[in-house]
């Protein structure tokens, strides 16, 4: 029973850290997309 509890706690810790990593990656990709959009808008002839 104790091993199961330790395993469950470790799995929960990994799941929480993975969510933070994915969220951060999503923000980075979104930021890069905004930069590309802004650059394209600035380069577009008026």
C-alpha positions, 0 to 999 in steps of 0.5 A, a space after each residue: 500500500 505504501 509503495 502505491 501511495 508513493 507511486 501515485 504521489 510521484 505520478 501526480 508531481 510529474 503530471 503537474 510539472 508537465 502541465 506547466 511545461 506545456 503551458 509555457 511552451 504554448 505561450 512561447 509559440 503564441 508569442 512567436 506567432 504574434 511576432 511573425 504576424 506583426 512583422 508581416 503587417 509592418 512589411 505589407 505595402 500600404 
